[in-house]
Amino acid sequence: MSAATTLKRSRQRDAILAFLKTRKDHPTADTVYMSVREEFPNISLGTVYRNLTLLTDLGMIQKLSMGAGVPDRFDATIVPHYHFVCTECGNVMDLDMNTMEEVNRIAGAGFDGYIAGHVTYFYGQCNHCLNAKNNC
């Protein structure tokens, strides 16, 4: 029996997961908190963080960590895919491209171990920021 099947059901956790499934913009914990708080006014930010961590640990969502000083983002799409991060506005979006599984093989060729996967972020300027800059 998996941990997910023995875990006590939580309406707050269900609401967090349902919210993430409606989003494609990879919200921060604060954004999740502000939304879920509409349905559960007494929920704490700590409860949101704990549930996001649990959902990540259970493999039900993924946490996108892009470095120091940048808030983690959360994604309900758990199949392998890549992300684009706008260096102007900070938006994070999915890239519509095939995953490059050969990267695991190439990395594994020079490594005495097993490469199970990889995370790649592409950085640049999104179309909105490019258009805003060109219209100045």
C-alpha positions in Angstrom: 0.0 0.0 0.0 1.4 3.4 -1.0 1.7 6.4 1.3 -0.9 8.2 -0.8 -3.5 5.6 -0.1 -2.8 5.5 3.7 -2.7 9.3 4.0 -5.6 10.9 5.8 -7.7 12.9 3.4 -7.6 16.7 3.8 -10.0 19.1 2.2 -7.4 21.8 2.4 -4.8 19.6 0.6 -7.5 18.7 -2.0 -8.2 22.4 -2.5 -4.5 23.2 -3.0 -4.1 20.4 -5.6 -7.3 21.4 -7.4 -6.1 25.0 -7.6 -2.8 23.9 -9.0 -4.5 21.8 -11.6 -6.3 24.8 -12.9 -3.1 26.9 -13.4 -0.5 26.9 -16.1 1.5 29.8 -14.7 3.3 27.8 -12.0 2.2 29.8 -8.9 4.2 30.5 -5.8 3.2 29.2 -2.3 1.9 32.8 -1.6 -0.3 32.7 -4.6 -1.7 29.3 -3.7 -2.2 30.6 -0.1 -4.2 33.7 -1.3 -6.4 31.5 -3.5 -7.1 28.7 -1.0 -7.7 31.2 1.7 -10.9 32.3 -0.1 -12.4 28.8 0.6 -10.6 28.3 3.9 -10.2 31.7 5.6 -8.4 30.2 8.7 -5.7 28.3 6.7 -2.2 29.4 7.5 0.7 29.9 5.1 2.5 27.2 7.0 -0.2 24.7 6.3 0.0 25.6 2.6 3.8 25.1 2.6 3.4 21.7 4.5 0.8 20.5 2.0 2.8 21.6 -1.0 5.8 19.8 0.4 3.8 16.7 1.0 2.2 16.8 -2.4 5.7 17.2 -3.9 7.1 14.3 -1.8 4.2 12.1 -2.9 4.9 12.9 -6.6 1.5 14.5 -7.1 3.0 17.9 -8.0 6.5 19.2 -8.8 8.4 22.0 -7.1 10.3 24.3 -9.4 13.4 25.7 -7.6 15.2 28.2 -9.8 17.8 29.5 -7.4 18.5 31.6 -4.3 16.3 34.6 -3.9 13.7 33.3 -6.3 10.5 31.8 -4.8 9.8 28.2 -5.6 6.9 27.6 -8.0 4.6 24.6 -8.1 3.3 22.6 -11.1 0.5 20.0 -11.2 1.9 18.6 -14.5 4.2 15.9 -13.3 5.2 14.3 -16.7 8.7 15.3 -17.7 8.7 18.7 -19.5 10.7 21.9 -19.7 10.1 25.4 -18.5 10.9 28.9 -19.7 11.7 31.6 -17.1 11.3 35.3 -18.2 14.2 37.3 -16.9 12.1 40.5 -17.1 8.8 39.7 -15.4 9.7 36.4 -13.7 6.8 34.4 -15.4 7.4 30.7 -15.6 5.7 28.8 -18.4 5.8 25.3 -20.0 7.7 24.9 -23.2 6.0 22.9 -25.9 8.9 20.6 -26.9 9.9 17.0 -26.6 12.0 16.0 -23.6 15.6 15.2 -24.4 16.1 11.8 -22.8 19.4 11.4 -24.6 20.8 14.0 -22.1 20.5 11.4 -19.4 22.4 8.9 -21.5 25.1 11.5 -22.4 25.5 12.5 -18.7 25.6 8.9 -17.6 28.4 8.0 -20.1 30.9 10.0 -18.0 29.4 9.2 -14.6 29.9 6.1 -12.5 26.3 5.8 -11.3 22.8 6.0 -12.6 21.2 9.2 -14.1 17.4 9.0 -13.5 16.4 12.3 -15.0 17.3 16.0 -15.4 15.8 19.4 -14.9 16.3 22.2 -17.4 15.2 25.8 -17.3 15.4 28.0 -20.3 15.8 31.8 -19.6 15.1 34.8 -21.7 12.3 37.3 -22.3 8.7 36.3 -22.9 6.7 37.7 -25.8 4.8 40.1 -23.5 8.1 41.7 -22.2 9.6 41.8 -25.7 6.6 43.6 -27.1 6.5 46.0 -24.2 10.2 46.8 -24.7 9.7 47.3 -28.5 6.8 49.6 -28.0 8.8 52.1 -25.8 
